[in-house]
Amino acid sequence: SHSEIVCNGFRAANGVGIGPQGELITSDQEGHWTPANRINLVKPGGFYGNMYSFHRGDRPQTYEPPLVWLPKNVDRSPAAQLWVTGSGWSPLQGRILSTSYGTGQMWLVLRQQVGNVQQGGVVRLPLQFPTGVMRGRFHPDNGQLYVCGLVGWSSNTATAGGFFRVRYTDRPLHMPVAMHVGESTIQLQFSEPLDRAAAEDIDNYNVEQWNYRWTANYGSPHFSVANPKRRGQDEVEVLEAVLSADGKSLSLEIEDLQPVMQMQIGYTLKSAAGRAFRDNLWLTINQLGED
């Protein structure tokens, strides 16, 4: 009977996810006034950066930060997000997944709230689809995930379209499933216990960070945090790595930890059972929390 404008400032939001408490989440695509791909946990009345779709009131001087920025080499075109509700996916129950039109991959979205500020990160699930995937739903009966998508243009995938079932097999995931940014540390909760010697060896981590610029240009280069006039990325030192008694919670003490638009944490680790694995976590720090 009526429509309502909840928020504005999007460039090309590919699908809206609805959470268990009525949350709205959506991606947006790099372009003019959108310096990089982003995943937004929407706030009513918010402006999300794209000046071409702004309306009402004075011209904005800033925008709502995303839950997480996504470099284009990570996900060149993020699609819709959804919450894990399937009973068959117990290790990830209640968490957020993000589909990718641009790469045919799927990402686990980690989320942290600091006061009224939301921030998060993404880590890739071990899945590769032959087409761009854009929509997903958990089946209410069998508890498994069904996704569909297609290819029109600018995707790493080549198959015209597809409909897929993703079934959790109970095999170890070997990946972070939660994150917490504190005053000087970043804590990562892993799905399975880690090997202590590997986890506490600071040489097993590689951390870089950078910012973007919000302009009318199409996208943004990477800019140094230490020297904002210089293009590029800053290496960040891991001062200490401490593993919890249960082997699942890893605390990384980061040199000069501060809010940053993009951080990449690369890790080379082993599970407590001896399986070696390596991957990357990309995160956005909008505000420091407490250690």
KEZA-292259 format. One record per residue (C-alpha): residue in one letter; chain; residue number from 1; x, y, z. Coordinates in steps of 0.25 Angstrom, whole numbers, padded with zeros to 4 digits. Last residue first. Example, Ala and Ser with C-alpha at 12.3 -4.5 7.8 and 13.67 -1.06 7.14 Angstrom:
<rec residuo="S" cadena="A" num="2" east="0055" north="-0004" up="0029"/>
<rec residuo="A" cadena="A" num="1" east="0049" north="-0018" up="0031"/>
END
This chain:
<rec residuo="D" cadena="A" num="291" east="0165" north="-0024" up="0098"/>
<rec residuo="E" cadena="A" num="290" east="0155" north="-0013" up="0097"/>
<rec residuo="G" cadena="A" num="289" east="0149" north="-0008" up="0083"/>
<rec residuo="L" cadena="A" num="288" east="0156" north="0000" up="0073"/>
<rec residuo="Q" cadena="A" num="287" east="0147" north="0007" up="0063"/>
<rec residuo="N" cadena="A" num="286" east="0144" north="0005" up="0048"/>
<rec residuo="I" cadena="A" num="285" east="0154" north="-0006" up="0046"/>
<rec residuo="T" cadena="A" num="284" east="0152" north="-0013" up="0032"/>
<rec residuo="L" cadena="A" num="283" east="0156" north="-0027" up="0030"/>
<rec residuo="W" cadena="A" num="282" east="0162" north="-0036" up="0019"/>
<rec residuo="L" cadena="A" num="281" east="0166" north="-0050" up="0025"/>
<rec residuo="N" cadena="A" num="280" east="0176" north="-0058" up="0017"/>
<rec residuo="D" cadena="A" num="279" east="0179" north="-0073" up="0015"/>
<rec residuo="R" cadena="A" num="278" east="0189" north="-0084" up="0019"/>
<rec residuo="F" cadena="A" num="277" east="0187" north="-0099" up="0023"/>
<rec residuo="A" cadena="A" num="276" east="0196" north="-0110" up="0029"/>
<rec residuo="R" cadena="A" num="275" east="0189" north="-0122" up="0035"/>
<rec residuo="G" cadena="A" num="274" east="0195" north="-0127" up="0048"/>
<rec residuo="A" cadena="A" num="273" east="0183" north="-0131" up="0057"/>
<rec residuo="A" cadena="A" num="272" east="0185" north="-0118" up="0065"/>
<rec residuo="S" cadena="A" num="271" east="0183" north="-0111" up="0052"/>
<rec residuo="K" cadena="A" num="270" east="0195" north="-0104" up="0045"/>
<rec residuo="L" cadena="A" num="269" east="0197" north="-0090" up="0041"/>
<rec residuo="T" cadena="A" num="268" east="0201" north="-0080" up="0030"/>
<rec residuo="Y" cadena="A" num="267" east="0194" north="-0067" up="0032"/>
<rec residuo="G" cadena="A" num="266" east="0192" north="-0055" up="0023"/>
<rec residuo="I" cadena="A" num="265" east="0185" north="-0043" up="0030"/>
<rec residuo="Q" cadena="A" num="264" east="0180" north="-0032" up="0020"/>
<rec residuo="M" cadena="A" num="263" east="0175" north="-0019" up="0026"/>
<rec residuo="Q" cadena="A" num="262" east="0166" north="-0009" up="0019"/>
<rec residuo="M" cadena="A" num="261" east="0159" north="0004" up="0023"/>
<rec residuo="V" cadena="A" num="260" east="0168" north="0006" up="0035"/>
<rec residuo="P" cadena="A" num="259" east="0165" north="0009" up="0050"/>
<rec residuo="Q" cadena="A" num="258" east="0177" north="0008" up="0058"/>
<rec residuo="L" cadena="A" num="257" east="0187" north="-0003" up="0063"/>
<rec residuo="D" cadena="A" num="256" east="0201" north="0003" up="0065"/>
<rec residuo="E" cadena="A" num="255" east="0208" north="-0011" up="0064"/>
<rec residuo="I" cadena="A" num="254" east="0198" north="-0022" up="0065"/>
<rec residuo="E" cadena="A" num="253" east="0197" north="-0032" up="0076"/>
<rec residuo="L" cadena="A" num="252" east="0191" north="-0045" up="0070"/>
<rec residuo="S" cadena="A" num="251" east="0181" north="-0053" up="0079"/>
<rec residuo="L" cadena="A" num="250" east="0177" north="-0067" up="0074"/>
<rec residuo="S" cadena="A" num="249" east="0165" north="-0074" up="0080"/>
<rec residuo="K" cadena="A" num="248" east="0164" north="-0088" up="0077"/>
<rec residuo="G" cadena="A" num="247" east="0175" north="-0096" up="0084"/>
<rec residuo="D" cadena="A" num="246" east="0166" north="-0099" up="0096"/>
<rec residuo="A" cadena="A" num="245" east="0177" north="-0092" up="0105"/>
<rec residuo="S" cadena="A" num="244" east="0177" north="-0079" up="0097"/>
<rec residuo="L" cadena="A" num="243" east="0188" north="-0076" up="0086"/>
<rec residuo="V" cadena="A" num="242" east="0197" north="-0064" up="0087"/>
<rec residuo="A" cadena="A" num="241" east="0203" north="-0057" up="0076"/>
<rec residuo="E" cadena="A" num="240" east="0213" north="-0045" up="0078"/>
<rec residuo="L" cadena="A" num="239" east="0218" north="-0033" up="0071"/>
<rec residuo="V" cadena="A" num="238" east="0211" north="-0035" up="0058"/>
<rec residuo="E" cadena="A" num="237" east="0217" north="-0024" up="0049"/>
<rec residuo="V" cadena="A" num="236" east="0210" north="-0016" up="0039"/>
<rec residuo="E" cadena="A" num="235" east="0214" north="-0014" up="0025"/>
<rec residuo="D" cadena="A" num="234" east="0208" north="-0002" up="0019"/>
<rec residuo="Q" cadena="A" num="233" east="0201" north="-0002" up="0005"/>
<rec residuo="G" cadena="A" num="232" east="0203" north="0007" up="-0007"/>
<rec residuo="R" cadena="A" num="231" east="0201" north="0021" up="-0012"/>
<rec residuo="R" cadena="A" num="230" east="0207" north="0032" up="-0004"/>
<rec residuo="K" cadena="A" num="229" east="0200" north="0044" up="0000"/>
<rec residuo="P" cadena="A" num="228" east="0194" north="0037" up="0012"/>
<rec residuo="N" cadena="A" num="227" east="0207" north="0034" up="0018"/>
<rec residuo="A" cadena="A" num="226" east="0206" north="0025" up="0030"/>
<rec residuo="V" cadena="A" num="225" east="0192" north="0019" up="0025"/>
<rec residuo="S" cadena="A" num="224" east="0198" north="0018" up="0011"/>
<rec residuo="F" cadena="A" num="223" east="0188" north="0019" up="0000"/>
<rec residuo="H" cadena="A" num="222" east="0182" north="0008" up="-0009"/>
<rec residuo="P" cadena="A" num="221" east="0176" north="0013" up="-0022"/>
<rec residuo="S" cadena="A" num="220" east="0162" north="0017" up="-0023"/>
<rec residuo="G" cadena="A" num="219" east="0149" north="0014" up="-0031"/>
<rec residuo="Y" cadena="A" num="218" east="0144" north="0021" up="-0043"/>
<rec residuo="N" cadena="A" num="217" east="0147" north="0036" up="-0039"/>
<rec residuo="A" cadena="A" num="216" east="0136" north="0044" up="-0032"/>
<rec residuo="T" cadena="A" num="215" east="0144" north="0043" up="-0019"/>
<rec residuo="W" cadena="A" num="214" east="0145" north="0035" up="-0006"/>
<rec residuo="R" cadena="A" num="213" east="0159" north="0031" up="-0005"/>
<rec residuo="Y" cadena="A" num="212" east="0164" north="0018" up="0000"/>
<rec residuo="N" cadena="A" num="211" east="0172" north="0013" up="0012"/>
<rec residuo="W" cadena="A" num="210" east="0183" north="0003" up="0014"/>
<rec residuo="Q" cadena="A" num="209" east="0188" north="-0009" up="0022"/>
<rec residuo="E" cadena="A" num="208" east="0198" north="-0021" up="0021"/>
<rec residuo="V" cadena="A" num="207" east="0200" north="-0033" up="0031"/>
<rec residuo="N" cadena="A" num="206" east="0208" north="-0045" up="0028"/>
<rec residuo="Y" cadena="A" num="205" east="0207" north="-0056" up="0039"/>
<rec residuo="N" cadena="A" num="204" east="0215" north="-0069" up="0041"/>
<rec residuo="D" cadena="A" num="203" east="0228" north="-0061" up="0045"/>
<rec residuo="I" cadena="A" num="202" east="0220" north="-0058" up="0058"/>
<rec residuo="D" cadena="A" num="201" east="0221" north="-0073" up="0063"/>
<rec residuo="E" cadena="A" num="200" east="0210" north="-0074" up="0073"/>
<rec residuo="A" cadena="A" num="199" east="0201" north="-0082" up="0064"/>
<rec residuo="A" cadena="A" num="198" east="0211" north="-0091" up="0058"/>
<rec residuo="A" cadena="A" num="197" east="0216" north="-0095" up="0072"/>
<rec residuo="R" cadena="A" num="196" east="0202" north="-0097" up="0077"/>
<rec residuo="D" cadena="A" num="195" east="0196" north="-0105" up="0066"/>
<rec residuo="L" cadena="A" num="194" east="0182" north="-0100" up="0065"/>
<rec residuo="P" cadena="A" num="193" east="0169" north="-0105" up="0070"/>
<rec residuo="E" cadena="A" num="192" east="0157" north="-0105" up="0060"/>
<rec residuo="S" cadena="A" num="191" east="0147" north="-0094" up="0055"/>
<rec residuo="F" cadena="A" num="190" east="0156" north="-0083" up="0059"/>
<rec residuo="Q" cadena="A" num="189" east="0154" north="-0070" up="0067"/>
<rec residuo="L" cadena="A" num="188" east="0162" north="-0059" up="0063"/>
<rec residuo="Q" cadena="A" num="187" east="0166" north="-0048" up="0073"/>
<rec residuo="I" cadena="A" num="186" east="0172" north="-0035" up="0068"/>
<rec residuo="T" cadena="A" num="185" east="0181" north="-0028" up="0078"/>
<rec residuo="S" cadena="A" num="184" east="0185" north="-0014" up="0082"/>
<rec residuo="E" cadena="A" num="183" east="0172" north="-0007" up="0086"/>
<rec residuo="G" cadena="A" num="182" east="0163" north="-0018" up="0083"/>
<rec residuo="V" cadena="A" num="181" east="0158" north="-0024" up="0069"/>
<rec residuo="H" cadena="A" num="180" east="0150" north="-0037" up="0071"/>
<rec residuo="M" cadena="A" num="179" east="0148" north="-0047" up="0060"/>
<rec residuo="A" cadena="A" num="178" east="0139" north="-0060" up="0058"/>
<rec residuo="V" cadena="A" num="177" east="0139" north="-0072" up="0049"/>
<rec residuo="P" cadena="A" num="176" east="0154" north="-0073" up="0046"/>
<rec residuo="M" cadena="A" num="175" east="0157" north="-0085" up="0037"/>
<rec residuo="H" cadena="A" num="174" east="0161" north="-0099" up="0037"/>
<rec residuo="L" cadena="A" num="173" east="0148" north="-0104" up="0032"/>
<rec residuo="P" cadena="A" num="172" east="0149" north="-0118" up="0038"/>
<rec residuo="R" cadena="A" num="171" east="0140" north="-0129" up="0031"/>
<rec residuo="D" cadena="A" num="170" east="0126" north="-0130" up="0036"/>
<rec residuo="T" cadena="A" num="169" east="0121" north="-0131" up="0021"/>
<rec residuo="Y" cadena="A" num="168" east="0113" north="-0118" up="0020"/>
<rec residuo="R" cadena="A" num="167" east="0105" north="-0119" up="0007"/>
<rec residuo="V" cadena="A" num="166" east="0105" north="-0108" up="-0004"/>
<rec residuo="R" cadena="A" num="165" east="0094" north="-0110" up="-0014"/>
<rec residuo="F" cadena="A" num="164" east="0095" north="-0103" up="-0027"/>
<rec residuo="F" cadena="A" num="163" east="0087" north="-0096" up="-0038"/>
<rec residuo="G" cadena="A" num="162" east="0094" north="-0091" up="-0050"/>
<rec residuo="G" cadena="A" num="161" east="0097" north="-0080" up="-0061"/>
<rec residuo="A" cadena="A" num="160" east="0104" north="-0076" up="-0073"/>
<rec residuo="T" cadena="A" num="159" east="0117" north="-0084" up="-0069"/>
<rec residuo="A" cadena="A" num="158" east="0129" north="-0075" up="-0071"/>
<rec residuo="T" cadena="A" num="157" east="0134" north="-0070" up="-0058"/>
<rec residuo="N" cadena="A" num="156" east="0144" north="-0059" up="-0055"/>
<rec residuo="S" cadena="A" num="155" east="0132" north="-0049" up="-0057"/>
<rec residuo="S" cadena="A" num="154" east="0131" north="-0036" up="-0064"/>
<rec residuo="W" cadena="A" num="153" east="0118" north="-0039" up="-0072"/>
<rec residuo="G" cadena="A" num="152" east="0105" north="-0046" up="-0072"/>
<rec residuo="V" cadena="A" num="151" east="0108" north="-0059" up="-0064"/>
<rec residuo="L" cadena="A" num="150" east="0098" north="-0066" up="-0056"/>
<rec residuo="G" cadena="A" num="149" east="0094" north="-0069" up="-0042"/>
<rec residuo="C" cadena="A" num="148" east="0088" north="-0079" up="-0032"/>
<rec residuo="V" cadena="A" num="147" east="0090" north="-0084" up="-0018"/>
<rec residuo="Y" cadena="A" num="146" east="0084" north="-0095" up="-0009"/>
<rec residuo="L" cadena="A" num="145" east="0089" north="-0097" up="0005"/>
<rec residuo="Q" cadena="A" num="144" east="0086" north="-0109" up="0013"/>
<rec residuo="G" cadena="A" num="143" east="0077" north="-0111" up="0025"/>
<rec residuo="N" cadena="A" num="142" east="0069" north="-0123" up="0020"/>
<rec residuo="D" cadena="A" num="141" east="0055" north="-0117" up="0023"/>
<rec residuo="P" cadena="A" num="140" east="0056" north="-0102" up="0023"/>
<rec residuo="H" cadena="A" num="139" east="0065" north="-0101" up="0011"/>
<rec residuo="F" cadena="A" num="138" east="0075" north="-0090" up="0013"/>
<rec residuo="R" cadena="A" num="137" east="0075" north="-0080" up="0003"/>
<rec residuo="G" cadena="A" num="136" east="0085" north="-0073" up="-0007"/>
<rec residuo="R" cadena="A" num="135" east="0085" north="-0063" up="-0017"/>
<rec residuo="M" cadena="A" num="134" east="0097" north="-0057" up="-0026"/>
<rec residuo="V" cadena="A" num="133" east="0106" north="-0068" up="-0031"/>
<rec residuo="G" cadena="A" num="132" east="0115" north="-0065" up="-0043"/>
<rec residuo="T" cadena="A" num="131" east="0117" north="-0078" up="-0051"/>
<rec residuo="P" cadena="A" num="130" east="0126" north="-0090" up="-0050"/>
<rec residuo="F" cadena="A" num="129" east="0125" north="-0089" up="-0034"/>
<rec residuo="Q" cadena="A" num="128" east="0137" north="-0090" up="-0025"/>
<rec residuo="L" cadena="A" num="127" east="0136" north="-0094" up="-0011"/>
<rec residuo="P" cadena="A" num="126" east="0146" north="-0095" up="0001"/>
<rec residuo="L" cadena="A" num="125" east="0140" north="-0083" up="0008"/>
<rec residuo="R" cadena="A" num="124" east="0147" north="-0070" up="0007"/>
<rec residuo="V" cadena="A" num="123" east="0150" north="-0061" up="0019"/>
<rec residuo="V" cadena="A" num="122" east="0143" north="-0047" up="0021"/>
<rec residuo="G" cadena="A" num="121" east="0144" north="-0037" up="0031"/>
<rec residuo="G" cadena="A" num="120" east="0136" north="-0028" up="0040"/>
<rec residuo="Q" cadena="A" num="119" east="0131" north="-0015" up="0046"/>
<rec residuo="Q" cadena="A" num="118" east="0119" north="-0009" up="0052"/>
<rec residuo="V" cadena="A" num="117" east="0119" north="0004" up="0061"/>
<rec residuo="N" cadena="A" num="116" east="0108" north="0006" up="0072"/>
<rec residuo="G" cadena="A" num="115" east="0117" north="0002" up="0083"/>
<rec residuo="V" cadena="A" num="114" east="0128" north="-0007" up="0076"/>
<rec residuo="Q" cadena="A" num="113" east="0120" north="-0018" up="0069"/>
<rec residuo="Q" cadena="A" num="112" east="0128" north="-0029" up="0062"/>
<rec residuo="R" cadena="A" num="111" east="0125" north="-0037" up="0050"/>
<rec residuo="L" cadena="A" num="110" east="0131" north="-0048" up="0042"/>
<rec residuo="V" cadena="A" num="109" east="0126" north="-0050" up="0027"/>
<rec residuo="L" cadena="A" num="108" east="0129" north="-0064" up="0022"/>
<rec residuo="W" cadena="A" num="107" east="0131" north="-0063" up="0007"/>
<rec residuo="M" cadena="A" num="106" east="0126" north="-0071" up="-0005"/>
<rec residuo="Q" cadena="A" num="105" east="0132" north="-0072" up="-0019"/>
<rec residuo="G" cadena="A" num="104" east="0128" north="-0070" up="-0033"/>
<rec residuo="T" cadena="A" num="103" east="0138" north="-0059" up="-0035"/>
<rec residuo="G" cadena="A" num="102" east="0130" north="-0047" up="-0040"/>
<rec residuo="Y" cadena="A" num="101" east="0116" north="-0051" up="-0036"/>
<rec residuo="S" cadena="A" num="100" east="0120" north="-0054" up="-0022"/>
<rec residuo="T" cadena="A" num="99" east="0112" north="-0059" up="-0010"/>
<rec residuo="S" cadena="A" num="98" east="0113" north="-0054" up="0004"/>
<rec residuo="L" cadena="A" num="97" east="0111" north="-0062" up="0016"/>
<rec residuo="I" cadena="A" num="96" east="0107" north="-0057" up="0030"/>
<rec residuo="R" cadena="A" num="95" east="0107" north="-0065" up="0043"/>
<rec residuo="G" cadena="A" num="94" east="0096" north="-0071" up="0051"/>
<rec residuo="Q" cadena="A" num="93" east="0101" north="-0085" up="0051"/>
<rec residuo="L" cadena="A" num="92" east="0115" north="-0086" up="0045"/>
<rec residuo="P" cadena="A" num="91" east="0119" north="-0099" up="0052"/>
<rec residuo="S" cadena="A" num="90" east="0105" north="-0104" up="0052"/>
<rec residuo="W" cadena="A" num="89" east="0103" north="-0104" up="0037"/>
<rec residuo="G" cadena="A" num="88" east="0093" north="-0116" up="0036"/>
<rec residuo="S" cadena="A" num="87" east="0083" north="-0108" up="0044"/>
<rec residuo="G" cadena="A" num="86" east="0082" north="-0098" up="0033"/>
<rec residuo="T" cadena="A" num="85" east="0080" north="-0083" up="0037"/>
<rec residuo="V" cadena="A" num="84" east="0093" north="-0077" up="0032"/>
<rec residuo="W" cadena="A" num="83" east="0090" north="-0063" up="0030"/>
<rec residuo="L" cadena="A" num="82" east="0090" north="-0057" up="0015"/>
<rec residuo="Q" cadena="A" num="81" east="0097" north="-0048" up="0007"/>
<rec residuo="A" cadena="A" num="80" east="0095" north="-0044" up="-0008"/>
<rec residuo="A" cadena="A" num="79" east="0105" north="-0041" up="-0019"/>
<rec residuo="P" cadena="A" num="78" east="0120" north="-0036" up="-0018"/>
<rec residuo="S" cadena="A" num="77" east="0127" north="-0032" up="-0031"/>
<rec residuo="R" cadena="A" num="76" east="0142" north="-0032" up="-0032"/>
<rec residuo="D" cadena="A" num="75" east="0143" north="-0040" up="-0020"/>
<rec residuo="V" cadena="A" num="74" east="0158" north="-0042" up="-0014"/>
<rec residuo="N" cadena="A" num="73" east="0165" north="-0035" up="-0026"/>
<rec residuo="K" cadena="A" num="72" east="0155" north="-0024" up="-0025"/>
<rec residuo="P" cadena="A" num="71" east="0158" north="-0021" up="-0011"/>
<rec residuo="L" cadena="A" num="70" east="0146" north="-0023" up="-0001"/>
<rec residuo="W" cadena="A" num="69" east="0142" north="-0013" up="0009"/>
<rec residuo="V" cadena="A" num="68" east="0135" north="-0018" up="0022"/>
<rec residuo="L" cadena="A" num="67" east="0123" north="-0014" up="0030"/>
<rec residuo="P" cadena="A" num="66" east="0123" north="-0001" up="0022"/>
<rec residuo="P" cadena="A" num="65" east="0125" north="0013" up="0026"/>
<rec residuo="E" cadena="A" num="64" east="0113" north="0022" up="0026"/>
<rec residuo="Y" cadena="A" num="63" east="0116" north="0034" up="0018"/>
<rec residuo="T" cadena="A" num="62" east="0123" north="0048" up="0019"/>
<rec residuo="Q" cadena="A" num="61" east="0121" north="0062" up="0014"/>
<rec residuo="P" cadena="A" num="60" east="0107" north="0060" up="0010"/>
<rec residuo="R" cadena="A" num="59" east="0100" north="0070" up="0001"/>
<rec residuo="D" cadena="A" num="58" east="0089" north="0077" up="0009"/>
<rec residuo="G" cadena="A" num="57" east="0075" north="0070" up="0010"/>
<rec residuo="R" cadena="A" num="56" east="0068" north="0060" up="0001"/>
<rec residuo="H" cadena="A" num="55" east="0075" north="0052" up="-0010"/>
<rec residuo="F" cadena="A" num="54" east="0087" north="0044" up="-0012"/>
<rec residuo="S" cadena="A" num="53" east="0088" north="0034" up="-0023"/>
<rec residuo="Y" cadena="A" num="52" east="0099" north="0041" up="-0031"/>
<rec residuo="M" cadena="A" num="51" east="0106" north="0044" up="-0019"/>
<rec residuo="N" cadena="A" num="50" east="0109" north="0029" up="-0016"/>
<rec residuo="G" cadena="A" num="49" east="0114" north="0028" up="-0001"/>
<rec residuo="Y" cadena="A" num="48" east="0105" north="0020" up="0007"/>
<rec residuo="F" cadena="A" num="47" east="0096" north="0030" up="0013"/>
<rec residuo="G" cadena="A" num="46" east="0088" north="0025" up="0025"/>
<rec residuo="G" cadena="A" num="45" east="0074" north="0029" up="0029"/>
<rec residuo="P" cadena="A" num="44" east="0071" north="0015" up="0034"/>
<rec residuo="K" cadena="A" num="43" east="0084" north="0007" up="0037"/>
<rec residuo="V" cadena="A" num="42" east="0089" north="-0004" up="0027"/>
<rec residuo="L" cadena="A" num="41" east="0100" north="-0014" up="0029"/>
<rec residuo="N" cadena="A" num="40" east="0108" north="-0011" up="0017"/>
<rec residuo="I" cadena="A" num="39" east="0117" north="-0020" up="0009"/>
<rec residuo="R" cadena="A" num="38" east="0127" north="-0012" up="0000"/>
<rec residuo="N" cadena="A" num="37" east="0134" north="-0012" up="-0013"/>
<rec residuo="A" cadena="A" num="36" east="0144" north="-0001" up="-0014"/>
<rec residuo="P" cadena="A" num="35" east="0145" north="0014" up="-0016"/>
<rec residuo="T" cadena="A" num="34" east="0130" north="0016" up="-0018"/>
<rec residuo="W" cadena="A" num="33" east="0128" north="0031" up="-0022"/>
<rec residuo="H" cadena="A" num="32" east="0129" north="0026" up="-0037"/>
<rec residuo="G" cadena="A" num="31" east="0131" north="0011" up="-0037"/>
<rec residuo="E" cadena="A" num="30" east="0133" north="-0001" up="-0028"/>
<rec residuo="Q" cadena="A" num="29" east="0121" north="-0009" up="-0026"/>
<rec residuo="D" cadena="A" num="28" east="0111" north="-0010" up="-0014"/>
<rec residuo="S" cadena="A" num="27" east="0107" north="-0021" up="-0005"/>
<rec residuo="T" cadena="A" num="26" east="0095" north="-0022" up="0004"/>
<rec residuo="I" cadena="A" num="25" east="0090" north="-0025" up="0018"/>
<rec residuo="L" cadena="A" num="24" east="0077" north="-0022" up="0025"/>
<rec residuo="E" cadena="A" num="23" east="0074" north="-0026" up="0039"/>
<rec residuo="G" cadena="A" num="22" east="0061" north="-0031" up="0042"/>
<rec residuo="Q" cadena="A" num="21" east="0065" north="-0039" up="0055"/>
<rec residuo="P" cadena="A" num="20" east="0068" north="-0052" up="0048"/>
<rec residuo="G" cadena="A" num="19" east="0075" north="-0045" up="0036"/>
<rec residuo="I" cadena="A" num="18" east="0070" north="-0040" up="0023"/>
<rec residuo="G" cadena="A" num="17" east="0079" north="-0040" up="0011"/>
<rec residuo="V" cadena="A" num="16" east="0078" north="-0029" up="0000"/>
<rec residuo="G" cadena="A" num="15" east="0082" north="-0032" up="-0014"/>
<rec residuo="N" cadena="A" num="14" east="0093" north="-0026" up="-0024"/>
<rec residuo="A" cadena="A" num="13" east="0094" north="-0012" up="-0019"/>
<rec residuo="A" cadena="A" num="12" east="0099" north="-0004" up="-0031"/>
<rec residuo="R" cadena="A" num="11" east="0103" north="0010" up="-0027"/>
<rec residuo="F" cadena="A" num="10" east="0096" north="0012" up="-0013"/>
<rec residuo="G" cadena="A" num="9" east="0094" north="0026" up="-0006"/>
<rec residuo="N" cadena="A" num="8" east="0081" north="0024" up="0000"/>
<rec residuo="C" cadena="A" num="7" east="0074" north="0019" up="0013"/>
<rec residuo="V" cadena="A" num="6" east="0060" north="0014" up="0017"/>
<rec residuo="I" cadena="A" num="5" east="0052" north="0020" up="0006"/>
<rec residuo="E" cadena="A" num="4" east="0038" north="0016" up="0009"/>
<rec residuo="S" cadena="A" num="3" east="0027" north="0010" up="0000"/>
<rec residuo="H" cadena="A" num="2" east="0012" north="0009" up="0001"/>
<rec residuo="S" cadena="A" num="1" east="0000" north="0000" up="0000"/>
END
